């Protein structure tokens, strides 16, 4: 009886089942793309009616090789484990894949939390990229301009990154609160301003590295860099622990604090919240400030961690835009966002090995990410494909921010 109930609930359109099946669907479509992008495999399909085993075997070989390398680059390489047991290599190669995954995960946790927090408040923070950019600028400036002792220097640099993002988030927040300006428009425009400001400040005197002719700043002092957790050979750093702590803090803020209740009330129905005596404008401004600070922490991790040690025009990469996808995949819930960031970090880390060892384009990882989000955002499609039963409303939870 219990087993039947478990299977019945498992094969229902609940959040966990839909998410897992979305990943499965994306992987299947990714396998098709791997096959059609390999000319040697495609050639075997030219005579599939005469010798179908060639097409099937070659397809399986290229897909299994790609996904095996994806796993080895993101989680663990069995060969490295065997080498550690046999004594032919140390423990570092065993933990190298998960180290890379956590390194890519860390900034995505911050930007994903930033976007999800704004969503819960009924705001569409499309400006996480710009806020992370201001965060990386101020963190780097504090990292090589301020002569401070090691521990204090790191704390100041991290706080500087958070303040930079908070300031960049305050601008659209106060505009929304005072003038009603739509945050999507203002945050998108501020993204461009931040990117241009980064390109400009890098080449200024005192910031630009005098020993270089290209667009790069002075390196961040070692006293301001986040310490590595597993030694100098592995890149994972203290930022991942900070990301876990901040995730817990955001979860507490949303579910346990008075401001979290006000935030959720405004996100659900601002008119009703206003009638209940909640200052909607104040809530909007504070939400964007906190959201910007989180994005700024993500940017600070990019230059104070192991990804880079100096400002370049591309130092922030796409962590702000990827944060939107992470927030959607995580169902705009803090711990869901952390798990989604871990998945995206694994795809990025594994994709690097897949490109090197299996000659699969890294863009395929981006396609996989996009497909996962598409299926997550369209649960009715997943339900129809797999014939899932409808889940009880009480078990569904919120899959999107109010107002979408």
BAFI-504540 format. One line per 8 residues: number of its first residue (from 1); their letters; for each residue x, y, z of C-alpha. Coordinates in pm, 1 decimal. Example, Ala and Ser with C-alpha at 12.3 -4.5 7.8 and 13.67 -1.06 7.14 Angstrom:
<recs>
1) AS) 1230.0/-450.0/780.0 | 1367.0/-106.0/714.0
</recs>
This chain:
<recs>
1) XXXXXXXX) 0.0/0.0/0.0 | 276.9/238.6/96.0 | 477.8/142.9/-212.5 | 177.4/204.2/-436.5 | 118.3/543.9/-274.4 | 487.1/631.4/-316.0 | 487.1/539.1/-684.9 | 163.4/728.5/-740.8
9) XXXXXXXX) 302.2/1044.8/-581.6 | 635.4/999.3/-757.3 | 475.2/988.6/-1101.8 | 275.4/1307.5/-1048.0 | 339.1/1657.0/-1175.9 | 512.7/1775.0/-859.4 | 809.0/2008.3/-859.9 | 1078.7/1743.5/-806.6
17) XXXXXXXX) 946.6/1506.0/-1072.6 | 903.1/1781.6/-1330.2 | 1255.6/1910.8/-1263.9 | 1415.6/1566.3/-1296.2 | 1222.4/1484.7/-1613.1 | 1310.6/1824.8/-1758.7 | 1678.9/1739.3/-1713.4 | 1620.2/1398.3/-1874.7
25) XXXXXXXX) 1444.2/1556.2/-2173.3 | 1718.8/1813.9/-2215.0 | 1980.8/1536.7/-2204.3 | 1797.1/1336.0/-2470.8 | 1771.6/1635.4/-2701.4 | 2137.2/1710.6/-2629.3 | 2223.8/1355.4/-2737.1 | 2045.5/1413.0/-3067.2
33) XXXXXXXX) 2239.1/1735.9/-3118.8 | 2567.6/1556.5/-3046.3 | 2483.0/1296.8/-3309.4 | 2378.7/1541.5/-3581.2 | 2684.7/1759.3/-3519.5 | 2927.4/1471.6/-3583.7 | 2983.9/1421.2/-3960.0 | 3131.0/1072.9/-3912.2
41) XXXXXXXX) 2823.8/955.5/-3723.9 | 2592.1/1115.0/-3976.6 | 2770.5/928.9/-4254.4 | 2667.0/596.5/-4100.5 | 2301.9/697.7/-4129.7 | 2342.2/713.7/-4507.1 | 2332.1/333.4/-4521.1 | 2129.4/266.2/-4204.1
49) XXXXXXXX) 1887.2/34.2/-4385.0 | 2174.0/-185.8/-4502.1 | 2369.3/-193.1/-4175.5 | 2179.5/-28.0/-3887.3 | 2427.9/-145.3/-3624.1 | 2691.8/97.5/-3753.3 | 2464.4/395.7/-3695.1 | 2351.9/273.0/-3354.5
57) XXXXXXXX) 2700.5/185.0/-3233.7 | 2859.5/508.1/-3355.6 | 2577.1/713.4/-3206.5 | 2608.8/539.6/-2871.6 | 2986.5/578.7/-2876.5 | 2986.8/953.7/-2937.1 | 2701.2/1028.8/-2695.0 | 2834.9/806.7/-2415.5
65) XXXXXXXX) 3184.2/951.6/-2458.0 | 3048.6/1307.4/-2437.5 | 2834.8/1249.5/-2130.4 | 3101.1/1036.5/-1962.3 | 3347.1/1322.3/-1994.5 | 3078.7/1561.2/-1872.2 | 3046.9/1348.9/-1557.5 | 3423.1/1307.5/-1516.4
73) XXXXXXXX) 3477.4/1681.8/-1541.8 | 3197.2/1770.9/-1301.0 | 3185.1/1499.4/-1034.2 | 3467.8/1245.7/-1032.9 | 3699.9/1064.6/-1271.5 | 3713.3/690.6/-1190.4 | 4063.8/672.4/-1337.5 | 4182.1/931.5/-1084.7
81) XXXXXXXX) 4024.5/731.9/-800.9 | 4197.3/414.9/-921.2 | 4525.8/601.7/-948.3 | 4489.0/731.2/-592.5 | 4421.4/378.8/-463.9 | 4715.8/236.8/-660.5 | 4943.4/520.4/-555.7 | 5009.8/649.9/-908.2
89) XXXXXXXX) 4859.0/991.7/-830.7 | 4765.6/1195.2/-526.0 | 4425.4/1285.5/-388.3 | 4410.2/1617.2/-571.5 | 4300.1/1474.2/-911.2 | 4016.2/1291.1/-734.0 | 3868.2/1612.6/-597.4 | 3959.5/1832.1/-893.9
97) XXXXXXXX) 3624.2/1787.6/-1078.0 | 3407.6/1875.3/-777.4 | 3645.8/2161.9/-702.5 | 3583.3/2304.9/-1048.8 | 3207.7/2253.1/-1011.3 | 3198.6/2439.9/-680.2 | 3416.0/2717.9/-823.0 | 3166.8/2780.0/-1103.8
105) XXXXXXXX) 2874.0/2735.1/-865.3 | 2973.1/3000.9/-613.2 | 2898.8/3324.3/-804.9 | 2580.6/3173.6/-953.6 | 2442.4/3113.7/-604.2 | 2470.0/3485.8/-528.0 | 2323.2/3613.6/-854.0 | 2052.6/3346.3/-849.0
113) XXXXXXXX) 1952.9/3448.7/-496.2 | 1951.6/3812.1/-604.6 | 1711.5/3748.6/-889.9 | 1488.9/3512.9/-688.6 | 1461.6/3754.1/-395.5 | 1345.1/4030.3/-628.3 | 1098.1/3791.1/-792.8 | 950.4/3702.3/-454.2
121) XXXXXXXX) 895.8/4073.5/-400.5 | 717.1/4110.0/-733.5 | 1013.1/4272.7/-911.0 | 1199.0/4154.8/-1220.1 | 1564.4/4226.7/-1147.8 | 1720.4/4190.0/-1491.5 | 2013.8/4399.6/-1370.2 | 2205.9/4135.0/-1177.4
129) XXXXXXXX) 2476.3/4155.2/-1444.9 | 2526.7/4526.6/-1390.9 | 2512.3/4493.8/-1012.7 | 2772.1/4214.5/-1023.8 | 2986.5/4437.8/-1246.2 | 2982.2/4720.2/-990.1 | 3057.1/4464.3/-723.2 | 3361.3/4332.2/-906.3
137) XXXXXXXX) 3488.2/4686.7/-968.8 | 3471.5/4801.6/-606.3 | 3600.1/4468.6/-474.2 | 3901.5/4484.9/-704.8 | 3972.1/4850.7/-627.2 | 3961.6/4775.9/-256.1 | 4177.4/4471.6/-323.9 | 4473.9/4654.6/-475.2
145) XXXXXXXX) 4436.9/5018.2/-362.6 | 4390.0/4977.7/12.6 | 4700.4/4875.2/213.8 | 4535.8/4667.6/485.0 | 4634.8/4359.8/686.7 | 4527.7/4021.7/543.1 | 4203.4/3932.9/722.1 | 4075.2/4290.6/739.5
153) XXXXXXXX) 4168.0/4346.3/374.9 | 3957.6/4048.9/262.1 | 3658.3/4157.6/469.9 | 3675.3/4513.0/334.8 | 3707.2/4393.4/-25.2 | 3407.2/4159.0/7.5 | 3198.9/4432.1/171.7 | 3304.0/4676.4/-99.3
161) XXXXXXXX) 3168.6/4436.9/-360.6 | 2838.8/4405.0/-174.4 | 2811.8/4783.8/-138.3 | 2879.4/4836.5/-508.8 | 2599.4/4599.7/-602.8 | 2366.5/4749.7/-340.2 | 2416.4/5100.2/-478.8 | 2347.7/4978.6/-833.1
169) XXXXXXXX) 2035.2/4803.5/-707.8 | 1917.2/5105.5/-510.5 | 1887.6/5320.4/-824.0 | 1613.5/5116.5/-997.6 | 1457.4/5043.7/-658.2 | 1409.5/5407.6/-565.1 | 1297.5/5492.0/-917.9 | 1034.7/5219.7/-891.6
177) XXXXXXXX) 924.2/5338.8/-548.9 | 910.7/5710.9/-624.5 | 823.2/5735.2/-993.3 | 685.5/5393.4/-1084.4 | 958.8/5344.4/-1346.3 | 955.6/4981.5/-1455.4 | 1250.6/4796.8/-1309.1 | 1302.7/4586.0/-1621.2
185) XXXXXXXX) 1381.6/4893.7/-1830.1 | 1597.2/5066.6/-1570.0 | 1798.2/4757.3/-1478.3 | 1865.2/4668.6/-1841.3 | 1991.3/5020.5/-1911.3 | 2207.1/5013.9/-1598.1 | 2365.4/4691.7/-1721.7 | 2502.6/4879.1/-2021.3
193) XXXXXXXX) 2618.9/5167.5/-1802.5 | 2802.7/4929.1/-1568.5 | 2972.9/4743.5/-1853.4 | 3088.3/5071.1/-2008.3 | 3206.4/5198.6/-1671.0 | 3413.4/4882.3/-1624.2 | 3577.9/4926.1/-1965.0 | 3656.3/5289.8/-1882.4
201) XXXXXXXX) 3794.1/5248.7/-1532.8 | 4033.4/4968.3/-1627.3 | 4244.4/5200.1/-1842.1 | 4262.5/5483.1/-1587.7 | 4584.5/5576.1/-1414.6 | 4637.2/5396.5/-1087.3 | 4404.5/5117.6/-1197.0 | 4557.9/4994.7/-1523.3
209) XXXXXXXX) 4850.9/4759.4/-1489.6 | 5153.0/4967.4/-1605.3 | 5337.4/4651.6/-1710.1 | 5066.5/4556.6/-1961.0 | 4949.5/4713.6/-2286.2 | 4613.3/4536.7/-2299.3 | 4300.7/4629.0/-2105.6 | 4369.5/4484.6/-1761.5
217) XXXXXXXX) 4398.0/4629.9/-1413.1 | 4655.2/4577.4/-1145.3 | 4622.3/4238.9/-972.3 | 4440.3/4209.9/-642.4 | 4674.7/4179.1/-345.0 | 4706.3/3830.8/-200.1 | 4582.7/3965.0/134.0 | 4243.4/4038.0/-24.5
225) XXXXXXXX) 4197.6/3705.6/-202.0 | 3961.7/3437.4/-76.2 | 4172.4/3149.3/62.2 | 4155.4/2814.3/-112.5 | 3998.1/2532.3/83.6 | 4187.4/2232.7/-56.0 | 4533.2/2367.4/-119.9 | 4691.6/2563.7/-400.4
233) XXXXXXXX) 4636.0/2294.0/-664.1 | 4253.7/2308.5/-643.8 | 4053.1/2620.8/-716.7 | 3759.5/2588.4/-475.0 | 3777.6/2871.3/-221.4 | 3609.9/3016.9/85.5 | 3340.3/3175.2/-129.9 | 3144.1/2848.1/-145.7
241) XXXXXXXX) 3104.4/2847.7/232.9 | 2996.6/3210.8/219.1 | 2742.8/3115.9/-49.3 | 2592.7/2846.3/175.2 | 2575.9/3090.8/466.8 | 2409.6/3358.3/254.0 | 2160.7/3103.5/119.1 | 2061.2/3017.9/474.3
249) XXXXXXXX) 2037.0/3390.1/553.9 | 1808.4/3459.8/258.8 | 1588.2/3162.0/351.8 | 1561.0/3294.9/706.4 | 1489.2/3645.1/580.4 | 1205.1/3525.0/357.9 | 1044.1/3277.2/595.2 | 1121.7/3396.3/947.6
257) XXXXXXXX) 1154.5/3773.5/947.0 | 896.6/4052.7/948.9 | 1052.9/4207.8/641.3 | 1030.8/3872.8/462.8 | 658.5/3859.2/534.3 | 616.1/4213.7/402.4 | 824.4/4127.5/96.3 | 612.0/3823.2/14.3
265) XXXXXXXX) 292.3/4017.1/78.0 | 397.6/4293.3/-160.1 | 500.1/4036.1/-418.6 | 166.1/3856.9/-392.7 | -56.7/4164.1/-400.3 | 87.0/4514.1/-357.3 | -256.3/4677.1/-331.9 | -361.9/4447.5/-49.2
273) XXXXXXXX) -25.3/4498.4/120.9 | -66.8/4875.2/98.9 | -414.6/4848.2/248.4 | -268.7/4643.8/535.3 | -27.9/4927.4/615.7 | 285.8/4797.2/445.8 | 495.8/5059.2/269.7 | 518.9/4918.2/-82.0
281) XXXXXXXX) 766.8/5178.8/-201.2 | 999.3/5118.6/93.2 | 978.0/4743.7/36.0 | 1062.9/4782.0/-332.7 | 1367.6/4993.8/-252.5 | 1495.4/4759.0/18.8 | 1439.8/4450.6/-195.0 | 1645.5/4596.0/-477.1
289) XXXXXXXX) 1921.2/4705.4/-237.7 | 1949.5/4355.9/-87.9 | 1922.4/4196.7/-432.1 | 2196.5/4425.1/-562.4 | 2418.6/4344.0/-263.9 | 2383.2/3973.0/-336.0 | 2478.3/4027.1/-699.6 | 2771.1/4239.4/-585.7
297) XXXXXXXX) 2893.3/3949.4/-371.6 | 2877.3/3730.2/-680.0 | 3088.8/3980.6/-869.3 | 3336.0/4008.3/-581.2 | 3385.3/3631.0/-589.5 | 3490.3/3654.9/-953.5 | 3792.8/3871.0/-876.2 | 3871.2/3781.5/-515.1
305) XXXXXXXX) 3839.6/3408.2/-574.2 | 4028.8/3194.3/-822.0 | 3848.7/3283.5/-1144.9 | 4049.8/3602.3/-1196.0 | 4280.3/3829.1/-997.3 | 4241.3/4149.5/-1199.6 | 3977.1/4351.6/-1380.2 | 3923.4/4280.7/-1748.2
313) XXXXXXXX) 3627.6/4374.0/-1970.8 | 3497.4/4014.8/-1943.8 | 3580.1/3945.9/-1579.3 | 3213.0/3908.0/-1478.3 | 3138.3/3667.4/-1764.7 | 2760.0/3603.8/-1777.5 | 2692.0/3533.6/-1409.3 | 2414.5/3793.6/-1389.6
321) XXXXXXXX) 2220.8/3659.2/-1685.3 | 2285.7/3300.0/-1579.0 | 2149.1/3397.6/-1238.7 | 1808.0/3452.0/-1399.8 | 1811.0/3094.9/-1530.9 | 1930.1/2962.7/-1194.7 | 1649.8/3147.8/-1015.4 | 1386.8/3003.9/-1249.4
329) XXXXXXXX) 1527.1/2651.8/-1226.1 | 1537.1/2681.0/-846.7 | 1170.3/2785.2/-836.8 | 1277.9/3117.1/-678.5 | 1337.2/2939.7/-346.2 | 1676.3/2987.9/-173.4 | 1782.9/2624.0/-137.2 | 1635.2/2540.8/-475.3
337) XXXXXXXX) 1846.8/2819.4/-622.3 | 2158.8/2677.2/-455.3 | 2091.5/2333.3/-605.1 | 2021.4/2486.4/-946.7 | 2349.7/2677.7/-927.4 | 2524.6/2351.6/-842.7 | 2373.5/2191.5/-1153.6 | 2481.1/2481.2/-1373.0
345) XXXXXXXX) 2827.4/2476.2/-1217.7 | 2854.8/2104.7/-1290.3 | 2747.9/2157.8/-1650.8 | 3008.0/2429.9/-1692.9 | 3290.1/2232.0/-1532.1 | 3198.2/1912.3/-1715.3 | 3150.5/2101.6/-2039.6 | 3511.2/2215.1/-2032.7
353) XXXXXXXX) 3632.5/1854.8/-2018.4 | 3372.7/1744.5/-2273.4 | 3508.0/2001.8/-2516.0 | 3870.8/1902.0/-2458.2 | 3837.1/1523.1/-2450.7 | 3529.9/1453.2/-2664.9 | 3562.6/1746.0/-2910.8 | 3208.0/1859.7/-2830.3
361) XXXXXXXX) 3139.9/2231.5/-2855.0 | 3104.2/2410.5/-2522.0 | 2798.5/2584.2/-2665.9 | 2614.3/2254.2/-2626.4 | 2625.5/2308.1/-2250.5 | 2447.9/2640.6/-2301.0 | 2187.8/2460.1/-2511.8 | 2136.5/2204.4/-2233.3
369) XXXXXXXX) 2091.4/2482.8/-1978.2 | 1838.2/2658.9/-2199.0 | 1642.9/2338.8/-2264.9 | 1626.7/2257.0/-1894.5 | 1486.8/2600.5/-1815.2 | 1238.5/2579.2/-2104.0 | 1099.0/2249.7/-1976.0 | 1097.0/2375.7/-1616.7
377) XXXXXXXX) 902.5/2682.9/-1726.0 | 654.2/2466.0/-1917.3 | 549.9/2194.5/-1670.2 | 235.3/2123.2/-1873.6 | 458.1/2013.6/-2161.9 | 656.1/1774.6/-1940.8 | 333.0/1645.6/-1791.3 | 189.3/1576.7/-2136.9
385) XXXXXXXX) 503.1/1404.2/-2267.9 | 538.0/1165.9/-1973.3 | 168.1/1134.2/-1888.5 | 207.7/1262.3/-1533.7 | -90.1/1280.3/-1303.2 | -187.8/1617.1/-1162.4 | -30.6/1690.0/-825.1 | -230.8/1827.0/-537.1
393) XXXXXXXX) -227.4/2204.8/-527.4 | -92.8/2197.7/-175.6 | 214.3/2009.7/-294.4 | 298.1/2216.2/-597.0 | 439.5/2524.7/-434.2 | 516.5/2843.0/-617.1 | 694.8/2783.8/-945.0 | 725.3/3142.8/-1050.9
401) XXXX) 729.0/3479.4/-888.6 | 396.0/3649.2/-851.6 | 332.4/3887.1/-1133.9 | 474.6/3675.1/-1417.4
</recs>
